[in-house]
Amino acid sequence: MKPSAFDYLAPATVEEALEALAHRADETKLLAGGQTLVEHLNLRRVKPGLLIDLNRIPELSYVEERDGGIAVGAMTRQREVELSAAVERRIPILTEAITHVAHFQIRNRGTIGGSIAHGESGAELPAVLCALDGQITARSLSGGERTVPAAELFEGRWKTSIRPEEIITEVFFPAPQEGTGWAFREFGRRHGDLALGGAAVTIATEGGKITAAAIAPMAGGQTPRRAPRSEAALVGAALGDELGPAVQQSVAGEVEPVGDVHASAEYRTHLTGVMARRAVLEAVEVARG
């Protein structure tokens, strides 16, 4: 199939895009990398009256060390972040996760903001954003600029709290404190596919014990989220404890995956628990040095 008819605008500035969006927000779609949207347009899953192409707005593409983390412009290509020395040095879990995003040809076009805005629970970048307690910045003509933490961003399948008149302008990934252990694990049918199960994990330690933990399961339900009960159960545990079986059981008990033609809900539940167990044990080893 081909897309239904729509008006097309390619603004040169964020202000120009916001102006157009303010007048036709309810019938507009924003084009970033287009790796998902173009498919939905062709299948007529979405039928916008206006398509605003953000690819000609240079101010939305950058990678900067700032405020104890890495700030990434929403239109920054995934490949640029993957190859960033600053990202690899400060947030290695992000570098690792991006290598699992589709294939490098896709990452050459796919954007950081586009992946976050899509809100796919089996995608890598939303999981990392959740695990790091990251946030996005959104702008609108009437409301100005606001920040939204990851915990308040994802609301349902392919649904976020971003308002129709807003544009995501920046994604911020806080850098873990020095000595924090991290790991990213996922499993799919083939490399580059959406994960059937996985987890992004960080582990903070002090005095040989876990002081904080973040576990962000992948494909664990309708929306990207953390596993707070499993995280709380790890706090206070000694690094030498046998953590694996308890983590696997706990995470499996927190997720609510949806079965489909690729895997049943039961299989996804088991797989997510296994991936979380492996990621936690790997993160503990990283923390131990």
N, C-alpha and C positions, 0 to 999 in steps of 0.2 A: 504494500500500500504506500501511498504518499500522503504528506501532511495535508490537512484542510487549509484553506486560504487564511492568511494572516497578514497584518501590517508588520513592517520590519524597520527597526531603528538601530543604528550603530553609533551611539554617542561617543564623544571624545573625552568627556569628563564625568566624574561621579555626579556633579550637580545637574548636568544635562540629563543623565539617566534618571535621577530622582524626580526631576521636573516632569518627565514623561510618565513615570510610574505613578506619580501622585494623581494624575488625571484618569488613569485607566488601570489602577492596581488590580481590580477584581478580574480582569480579563487578560492579564499580562503574564508571560513567562520570561525568566531571565536566562540567557544563554551564556554559560561559562565555557567549560571544555566541551560540553555537548555529548559526552560519551554515553550518558544515559538519556538525556532529554531528546536527542535526535531520534533515537529508537522509539521513544514514546510518541513523538510527533508522527513518525512514519506509520506507526500502528494505530494512530488516532486515539490513543489513550488520553491524550491531552489535546485540546483544540483552542489554543489561545487566539484572542483577537489581535494581540500585539506581541511581537517577540523583540525584546531588547537585548542586543548583542553587546556584551561587556568586553569583548576582546580588544577593542581599540582604546582602552582606558589604561595608560601606562602606570598611573599612580596606584593601581591596585596590585602591582606585581613587585614584590620585594621580600627579602629575608634579612631580618635585623636582630642582633642581640640587644635586648632591652629589658629592664625591670626584672632581672633575674630569670630570664627565659628567652625564647625565640618568638618574635612576632613575624607572622607571614601574611603578606597581602593575599586577599581572597582569590585573586586571579593568577597567583603564582603557580606555575606548572609543577606537578608532582615530581617530575624528573629533576627540576632545579633544587628542590628540597632534598631529594635523595642524594644529590652530589655535593651538597653544601658541607664544607668542612666545619663550619660553626655548629650546624645541627648535629653532625656526627660527634663532635667533641662535647657538646652540652647535653644533648638529648639522644643518645644512641638508640634508645628504643624506637624513636620515630624513624630514624634511618633504616633500622631493621624492618619495621612494619611496612614501610613504603616499598621495599623490594618485593613484597608479596602482592602489591596492588596490580592486578591484571598483568600486562606485559609492557616492556619499556616503550613500545610504540604508543600504547595507550597513555602511559605516564607522561609522554612528551606533549600530550594535549590536555589530559585531565588536570583539573585544578584542585588546590587544597580546599578552597571555599565551596566549590561545587560538590565535592565528596561529602563534606560536613553538612551542607544544606540538604542533600538527598536523604541523609539520616538512615541509611541501610544498616540493620543490626549485624549483618555478616561482613561489613566492610571494616577495613583496617584502621583508617584514620579516626572515625568516631570512637572506636575502642580506645585508642591511645589518648585522645582528648579527654575521655572520661577517666582513664587511669591516672592521668596527670593533673586532674582538676583544672583543665584548661578553660578557656572562655572565647567567645567570639564578640566582635564589635559589629553592630548594625546601625545603619543610618537611614533616616527618612527625611522628607522635606519638612513635614510638620512637627515631628518629634525630636529632631536632631539626632544625636549620637547616644547609644546606650550599649552597655556590655551585658552579656548573658552567659552565666557559667554553664558548663556542660551539663550539670545536674538538672538545670532548668530548661535546657535547649530541646531535648528530644522528647516528643510527646506520644508518638505512635508510629505505625509503619509509614515510612516516607513522610512523616509529619514532624515539624518543629514549631517552636514558639515564635519564629520569625514572622512578623506581620506582613500582609500582602504589599504594603507600601514601603517596606524596608529592603535594603540591600546589605548583605554581609560584606563588610569591607576588610576585616582582618580576623585572623585566627591566632590566638596566643597560646603557646605551649610552655608552661612553667618548667624550668630545669630542675630535676631532682637534686637534692642536696648531695654533696660529695659523700661517697661511701654507700649510697642507696643501691640496693640490688635491683635488677630489672630483668625481664624476659618477655619475649613475644613468641607465642606458639599458635599455629593454626593448621587445620587439615582440610583439604578440599579434594574434589575428584581429580583435578589436575592443577598444576601450578598456574596461578593467574585466575582461577575460578573464585567465586565467592566462597568463603569458608563455610563448611558444614558444622564446624565447631572450632573454638579457639579461645585464647585469653591473652590480654595484656596485663602484666603484673609488675608492681614495684613493691619492694620490701625495705623499710628503714629499720636500722638496728642500733642498739647501744648496749654495751656491757654483755655482749653475747646473747641478747634477747631481742625479739622483734618488738619494736615500739609503734610501728604503723604499717599497714598493708593496704594496697589497692589492687582489686581484682576486677577487671572489666571483661566479662565473657563476651564472646562473639557468637552471633546466630543463636543467642539464648532466649529469644522472644521477639516481640514485634518492634522493639526499639533498643538502641544502644543504652546500656546502663551498667551500674556496678553491682557487686554482690556483697552488700554490707554485713550480713550475718556471718558470712565466711571470713570476711576481713577482720571482724571483731574477734572471732574465735582464734585468730593467729596472734593477736597482740598478747605479749607476755610469754609466748612460747620460746624456748631456748633453741638456738640455731642447730643444736645437735639432736633435737627431738625428731622422731619419725612423724613427719607432718603429712606425707603423701596421702594415705588412705582417708584420713579425716577431711582433708581439703577436697578430694575428689567427691566424697559423699555429700559434703556440705554444699559445694557449688552445684552439683547435680540436683540438689533439693531446692535451689533458689531459681533455677532457670525454667522457663516455660516455652520451649521452642515449638515451632509450627512444622508439622510434617508436610512434605510435598513429594514430587516425583523423584527428587534426588536422594531423600533420606526421610525415614519416619521420625516422628517426634521422640520416640523412645531411643532411637539410635543417636539422634542429635544430643539428647540429654546426657547419655553415657559419654559420648565423645567430648562434649564440653567439659564434663568433669575430669576426664583424662587429660585434656589439654591444659586445664587449670592446674592440675596436680603437677604436671611436668614443668609448667611455667613457674610455679611457686618454688619448686625444688631448685630450678635453675637460678632463679632470682636470689635465693638464699646463698647459693654457692658464689654468685657474683658479689653479694654483700660481705661474705667471709673473706673475699680477696684471694 
